[in-house]
Amino acid sequence: MIADYEPTANEVRSMWDRFGPVDIVWNINPNGTPQPEANEAGRELGCEVMKWEELKELLSRA
């Protein structure tokens, strides 16, 4: 989970380095949106960067 308003690629990579591989990086700030570079960094690492709406949709399909 990243609480920053608009997570950056560096924040995604830092979280990955700190906690290890993840499938989803969840931007929990309801007012912000991940930067396009954060989404690209997630793809490079093999994970998705998403907001609650996207995560909720994914979980509803599970």
HUPE-V650136 format. One record per residue. RES is the residue in one small letter. SS is DSSP state (A for helix, B for strand, O for the rest). PHI is phi in whole degrees, -180 to 180 (999 if undefined). PSI is psi in radians with two decimals (none if undefined). Layout:
res->[RES:RES]
ss->[SS:SS]
phi->[PHI:PHI]
psi->[PSI:PSI]
//
This chain:
res->[m:i:a:d:y:e:p:t:a:n:e:v:r:s:m:w:d:r:f:g:p:v:d:i:v:w:n:i:n:p:n:g:t:p:q:p:e:a:n:e:a:g:r:e:l:g:c:e:v:m:k:w:e:e:l:k:e:l:l:s:r:a]
ss->[O:B:O:O:O:O:O:O:A:A:A:A:A:A:A:A:A:A:A:O:O:O:O:B:B:B:B:O:O:O:O:O:O:O:O:A:A:A:A:A:A:A:A:A:A:O:O:B:B:B:O:A:A:A:A:A:A:A:A:A:A:O]
phi->[999:-122:-93:-62:-59:-133:-55:-108:-59:-62:-67:-64:-65:-64:-64:-60:-64:-75:-109:90:-60:-135:-90:-136:-107:-101:-83:-86:-73:-70:-100:-104:-141:-58:-66:-54:-67:-67:-63:-65:-61:-60:-60:-62:-85:94:-135:-110:-105:-146:-93:-58:-58:-68:-65:-61:-63:-61:-67:-69:-86:-78]
psi->[2.35:2.16:-0.08:2.65:-0.92:1.52:2.54:3.00:-0.69:-0.70:-0.66:-0.82:-0.67:-0.72:-0.74:-0.80:-0.68:-0.74:-0.14:-3.09:2.41:2.80:-0.56:2.33:2.02:2.06:1.79:-0.10:2.05:-0.26:-0.26:3.08:2.35:2.48:2.61:-0.60:-0.53:-0.72:-0.72:-0.75:-0.72:-0.80:-0.73:-0.61:-0.26:0.47:2.98:2.49:2.13:2.81:3.05:-0.74:-0.75:-0.73:-0.74:-0.74:-0.77:-0.78:-0.57:-0.39:-0.23:none]
//
